[in-house]
Amino acid sequence: LDAQIEYHDQELRRLRSQRNKLASRTQCLLPADILLSIFMLYQKREVYEFATRRPSSQIPPDPMPSHSPIPYFLPSHVCVHWRRVALNFPPFWSVLFLNSIQWTKELLLRSRTSPLHLHVHIPGP
């Protein structure tokens, strides 16, 4: 069973790499300034939806330690060009949901000196 899981994990990585290569021929050709505008609009929408989708008391602590707990990270996983643009734009990383120590530290590094927008969950009694 473990061998099958490993095989499928490798196949998923191969297919994602192939998809990214194909994507780089189309949407990855957008100029950085246009991408940044799109990224920031997407971020605002996703942060709003994430914050209002469920009460903050239901936001799990560190939901997936090896994955992003916030959906606005997705544009940085489309292709190499999009990732480079996103990583080099600190304001994109300035919204912090303080439910994951790992991601909070990472976002503080990525956001550099950008003003931070904090979302804090304080559990009730």
Accessible surface in RSA format (square Angstrom, percent):
REM  Atomic radii and reference values for relative SASA: ProtOr
REM  Chains: A
REM  Algorithm: Lee & Richards
REM  Probe-radius: 1.40
REM  Slices: 20
REM RES _ NUM      All-atoms   Total-Side   Main-Chain    Non-polar    All polar
REM                ABS   REL    ABS   REL    ABS   REL    ABS   REL    ABS   REL
RES LEU A   1   166.29  92.6 124.79  89.3  41.50 104.3 125.68  88.3  40.61 109.3
RES ASP A   2   118.08  82.7 110.90 110.4   7.18  17.0  38.29  90.1  79.78  79.6
RES ALA A   3    79.87  73.4  64.44  99.4  15.43  35.1  72.16 101.6   7.71  20.4
RES GLN A   4   110.22  61.6 108.00  78.9   2.22   5.3  34.36  73.1  75.86  57.5
RES ILE A   5    93.32  53.1  91.15  67.9   2.17   5.2  93.16  67.1   0.16   0.4
RES GLU A   6    81.27  46.7  80.63  61.0   0.64   1.5  38.59  74.6  42.68  34.8
RES TYR A   7   131.22  61.3 127.82  72.7   3.41   8.9  93.00  69.9  38.23  47.1
RES HIS A   8   105.61  57.7 104.96  73.0   0.65   1.7  67.25  69.3  38.36  44.6
RES ASP A   9    55.86  39.1  54.00  53.7   1.86   4.4   6.44  15.2  49.42  49.3
RES GLN A  10    96.61  54.0  91.05  66.5   5.56  13.2  23.83  50.7  72.78  55.2
RES GLU A  11    49.73  28.6  47.83  36.2   1.90   4.5  20.29  39.2  29.44  24.0
RES LEU A  12    81.14  45.2  81.12  58.0   0.02   0.0  81.12  57.0   0.02   0.0
RES ARG A  13   134.23  56.4 127.91  65.2   6.31  15.0  71.06  97.1  63.17  38.3
RES ARG A  14   127.86  53.7 119.03  60.7   8.83  21.0  73.84 100.9  54.02  32.7
RES LEU A  15    81.77  45.5  77.72  55.6   4.05  10.2  78.04  54.8   3.73  10.0
RES ARG A  16   121.73  51.1 120.71  61.5   1.02   2.4  35.46  48.5  86.27  52.3
RES SER A  17    51.08  43.2  44.80  59.8   6.27  14.4  29.45  62.7  21.63  30.3
RES GLN A  18    88.62  49.6  85.95  62.8   2.66   6.3  30.83  65.6  57.79  43.8
RES ARG A  19   133.32  56.0 129.97  66.3   3.35   8.0  67.49  92.2  65.83  39.9
RES ASN A  20    42.81  29.5  41.30  39.9   1.50   3.6  10.65  25.6  32.15  31.1
RES LYS A  21   135.01  65.9 130.60  80.1   4.41  10.5  80.07  72.1  54.93  58.5
RES LEU A  22    97.77  54.5  92.57  66.2   5.20  13.1  92.84  65.2   4.93  13.3
RES ALA A  23    12.47  11.5   7.18  11.1   5.29  12.0  12.08  17.0   0.39   1.0
RES SER A  24    47.94  40.5  41.10  54.9   6.84  15.7  26.25  55.9  21.69  30.4
RES ARG A  25   158.28  66.5 141.68  72.2  16.60  39.5  59.19  80.9  99.10  60.1
RES THR A  26    90.71  64.5  76.10  77.2  14.61  34.8  76.31 102.5  14.41  21.8
RES GLN A  27    68.59  38.4  61.55  45.0   7.04  16.8  30.73  65.4  37.86  28.7
RES CYS A  28     8.06   6.1   2.54   2.8   5.52  13.0   2.54   6.4   5.52   6.0
RES LEU A  29   132.11  73.6 106.14  75.9  25.96  65.3 110.16  77.4  21.95  59.1
RES LEU A  30    63.00  35.1  60.55  43.3   2.45   6.2  61.96  43.5   1.04   2.8
RES PRO A  31    70.30  51.2  59.79  54.5  10.52  38.2  70.30  58.0   0.00   0.0
RES ALA A  32    45.70  42.0  40.58  62.6   5.13  11.7  40.58  57.1   5.13  13.6
RES ASP A  33   101.36  71.0  92.55  92.1   8.81  20.8  44.76 105.3  56.59  56.4
RES ILE A  34    81.45  46.3  79.14  59.0   2.30   5.6  81.45  58.6   0.00   0.0
RES LEU A  35     0.00   0.0   0.00   0.0   0.00   0.0   0.00   0.0   0.00   0.0
RES LEU A  36    37.81  21.1  37.46  26.8   0.35   0.9  37.81  26.6   0.00   0.0
RES SER A  37    66.93  56.6  57.69  77.0   9.25  21.3  34.17  72.8  32.76  45.9
RES ILE A  38    75.52  43.0  74.48  55.5   1.04   2.5  75.04  54.0   0.48   1.3
RES PHE A  39     0.63   0.3   0.63   0.4   0.00   0.0   0.63   0.4   0.00   0.0
RES MET A  40    44.66  23.1  44.66  29.6   0.00   0.0  44.66  38.0   0.00   0.0
RES LEU A  41   125.08  69.7 119.61  85.6   5.47  13.8 119.95  84.2   5.13  13.8
RES TYR A  42    55.08  25.7  49.54  28.2   5.54  14.4  43.73  32.9  11.35  14.0
RES GLN A  43     6.46   3.6   6.46   4.7   0.00   0.0   0.12   0.3   6.34   4.8
RES LYS A  44   134.35  65.5 125.10  76.8   9.24  22.0  75.83  68.3  58.52  62.3
RES ARG A  45   128.45  53.9 121.16  61.8   7.30  17.4  58.91  80.5  69.55  42.1
RES GLU A  46    17.48  10.0  17.36  13.1   0.11   0.3   0.17   0.3  17.30  14.1
RES VAL A  47    16.04  10.6  16.04  14.5   0.00   0.0  16.04  13.9   0.00   0.0
RES TYR A  48   145.31  67.8 140.69  80.0   4.63  12.0 102.93  77.3  42.39  52.3
RES GLU A  49    74.22  42.6  72.28  54.7   1.95   4.6  24.04  46.5  50.18  41.0
RES PHE A  50     7.77   3.9   7.55   4.7   0.21   0.6   7.55   4.6   0.21   0.6
RES ALA A  51    38.28  35.2  19.50  30.1  18.78  42.7  20.45  28.8  17.83  47.2
RES THR A  52    81.65  58.1  50.29  51.0  31.36  74.7  48.10  64.6  33.55  50.7
RES ARG A  53   140.13  58.8 105.53  53.8  34.61  82.4  69.19  94.6  70.95  43.0
RES ARG A  54    71.24  29.9  66.00  33.6   5.24  12.5  23.05  31.5  48.19  29.2
RES PRO A  55    81.67  59.5  68.39  62.3  13.28  48.3  80.84  66.7   0.83   5.1
RES SER A  56    58.91  49.8  52.12  69.6   6.79  15.6  23.73  50.5  35.18  49.3
RES SER A  57    80.87  68.3  56.19  75.0  24.68  56.9  39.41  83.9  41.46  58.1
RES GLN A  58   107.81  60.3  90.57  66.2  17.24  41.0  34.34  73.1  73.47  55.7
RES ILE A  59    15.45   8.8  10.43   7.8   5.02  12.1  10.43   7.5   5.02  13.6
RES PRO A  60    48.85  35.6  43.79  39.9   5.05  18.4  48.85  40.3   0.00   0.0
RES PRO A  61   113.29  82.6 100.98  92.1  12.31  44.7 102.17  84.4  11.13  69.2
RES ASP A  62    51.65  36.2  43.34  43.1   8.31  19.6  19.06  44.9  32.59  32.5
RES PRO A  63    49.52  36.1  20.64  18.8  28.88 105.0  25.36  20.9  24.16 150.1
RES MET A  64    99.95  51.8  96.74  64.0   3.20   7.6  65.22  55.4  34.73  46.0
RES PRO A  65    75.49  55.0  75.32  68.7   0.16   0.6  75.47  62.3   0.02   0.1
RES SER A  66    89.21  75.4  61.14  81.6  28.07  64.7  48.91 104.1  40.30  56.5
RES HIS A  67    98.57  53.9  93.84  65.2   4.73  12.1  69.51  71.6  29.05  33.8
RES SER A  68    33.27  28.1  11.65  15.5  21.62  49.8  11.65  24.8  21.62  30.3
RES PRO A  69    14.57  10.6   2.25   2.1  12.32  44.8   7.38   6.1   7.18  44.6
RES ILE A  70     3.08   1.8   1.72   1.3   1.35   3.3   2.02   1.5   1.06   2.9
RES PRO A  71    35.99  26.2  27.11  24.7   8.89  32.3  35.30  29.1   0.69   4.3
RES TYR A  72     0.00   0.0   0.00   0.0   0.00   0.0   0.00   0.0   0.00   0.0
RES PHE A  73     2.87   1.4   2.87   1.8   0.00   0.0   2.87   1.7   0.00   0.0
RES LEU A  74   104.70  58.3 102.11  73.1   2.58   6.5 102.22  71.8   2.48   6.7
RES PRO A  75    10.83   7.9   9.12   8.3   1.71   6.2  10.77   8.9   0.06   0.4
RES SER A  76     0.49   0.4   0.24   0.3   0.25   0.6   0.00   0.0   0.49   0.7
RES HIS A  77   105.50  57.7  89.54  62.2  15.97  40.8  62.89  64.8  42.61  49.6
RES VAL A  78    38.67  25.4  32.75  29.6   5.92  14.3  37.63  32.7   1.05   2.8
RES CYS A  79     7.02   5.3   1.44   1.6   5.57  13.1   6.24  15.8   0.77   0.8
RES VAL A  80   102.97  67.8  98.69  89.3   4.29  10.3 100.69  87.5   2.28   6.2
RES HIS A  81    56.06  30.6  53.71  37.3   2.35   6.0  40.56  41.8  15.50  18.0
RES TRP A  82    32.06  12.9  32.06  15.5   0.00   0.0  32.06  17.1   0.00   0.0
RES ARG A  83    82.60  34.7  82.60  42.1   0.00   0.0  34.46  47.1  48.14  29.2
RES ARG A  84   134.45  56.5 130.18  66.4   4.27  10.2  56.14  76.7  78.31  47.5
RES VAL A  85    16.29  10.7   9.76   8.8   6.54  15.8  14.71  12.8   1.59   4.3
RES ALA A  86     0.00   0.0   0.00   0.0   0.00   0.0   0.00   0.0   0.00   0.0
RES LEU A  87    53.20  29.6  48.98  35.0   4.22  10.6  48.98  34.4   4.22  11.4
RES ASN A  88    94.36  65.1  74.63  72.1  19.73  47.5  23.28  56.0  71.08  68.7
RES PHE A  89    52.55  26.3  52.55  32.5   0.00   0.0  52.55  31.9   0.00   0.0
RES PRO A  90    23.40  17.1  23.40  21.3   0.00   0.0  23.40  19.3   0.00   0.0
RES PRO A  91    44.99  32.8  44.79  40.8   0.20   0.7  44.79  37.0   0.20   1.2
RES PHE A  92     0.00   0.0   0.00   0.0   0.00   0.0   0.00   0.0   0.00   0.0
RES TRP A  93     0.00   0.0   0.00   0.0   0.00   0.0   0.00   0.0   0.00   0.0
RES SER A  94     5.97   5.0   5.97   8.0   0.00   0.0   0.20   0.4   5.76   8.1
RES VAL A  95    11.08   7.3  11.08  10.0   0.00   0.0  11.08   9.6   0.00   0.0
RES LEU A  96     1.99   1.1   1.97   1.4   0.02   0.1   1.99   1.4   0.00   0.0
RES PHE A  97    10.90   5.5   5.20   3.2   5.70  14.8   5.20   3.2   5.70  16.3
RES LEU A  98    70.88  39.5  43.23  30.9  27.65  69.5  45.22  31.8  25.66  69.1
RES ASN A  99    19.67  13.6   8.09   7.8  11.58  27.9  16.94  40.8   2.73   2.6
RES SER A 100     4.23   3.6   0.31   0.4   3.92   9.0   1.65   3.5   2.58   3.6
RES ILE A 101   129.48  73.7 125.55  93.5   3.93   9.5 127.60  91.9   1.88   5.1
RES GLN A 102    86.90  48.6  76.34  55.8  10.56  25.2  41.08  87.4  45.82  34.8
RES TRP A 103    31.24  12.5  31.24  15.1   0.00   0.0  31.24  16.7   0.00   0.0
RES THR A 104    25.30  18.0  24.34  24.7   0.96   2.3  23.05  31.0   2.25   3.4
RES LYS A 105   133.11  64.9 130.36  80.0   2.75   6.6  80.26  72.2  52.85  56.3
RES GLU A 106    58.66  33.7  57.29  43.3   1.37   3.3  11.44  22.1  47.22  38.6
RES LEU A 107     3.64   2.0   3.64   2.6   0.00   0.0   3.64   2.6   0.00   0.0
RES LEU A 108    83.08  46.3  73.66  52.7   9.42  23.7  74.09  52.0   9.00  24.2
RES LEU A 109   132.14  73.6 118.45  84.7  13.70  34.4 121.70  85.5  10.44  28.1
RES ARG A 110    36.31  15.2  31.04  15.8   5.27  12.5  14.94  20.4  21.37  13.0
RES SER A 111     0.58   0.5   0.58   0.8   0.00   0.0   0.00   0.0   0.58   0.8
RES ARG A 112   136.99  57.5 107.30  54.7  29.69  70.7  52.35  71.5  84.64  51.3
RES THR A 113   137.39  97.7 108.00 109.5  29.39  70.0  82.80 111.2  54.59  82.5
RES SER A 114    17.37  14.7   6.05   8.1  11.32  26.1   4.78  10.2  12.59  17.6
RES PRO A 115   109.02  79.5  96.03  87.5  12.98  47.2 108.04  89.2   0.98   6.1
RES LEU A 116    73.14  40.7  44.38  31.7  28.76  72.3  44.38  31.2  28.76  77.4
RES HIS A 117   102.62  56.1  97.66  67.9   4.96  12.7  60.34  62.2  42.28  49.2
RES LEU A 118    99.50  55.4  68.39  48.9  31.11  78.2  68.39  48.0  31.11  83.7
RES HIS A 119    61.55  33.6  53.72  37.3   7.82  20.0  38.18  39.3  23.37  27.2
RES VAL A 120    85.39  56.2  53.41  48.4  31.98  77.1  54.62  47.5  30.77  83.5
RES HIS A 121    55.75  30.5  37.57  26.1  18.17  46.5  28.74  29.6  27.00  31.4
RES ILE A 122   145.67  82.9 122.42  91.2  23.26  56.1 122.96  88.5  22.72  61.6
RES PRO A 123    96.37  70.2  78.94  72.0  17.43  63.4  79.75  65.8  16.63 103.3
RES GLY A 124    60.14  74.2   0.00   N/A  60.14  74.2  28.54  78.3  31.60  70.8
RES PRO A 125   190.83 139.1 114.14 104.0  76.69 278.8 154.19 127.3  36.64 227.7
END  Absolute sums over single chains surface
CHAIN  1 A     8568.5       7440.2       1128.3       5615.8       2952.7
END  Absolute sums over all chains
TOTAL          8568.5       7440.2       1128.3       5615.8       2952.7
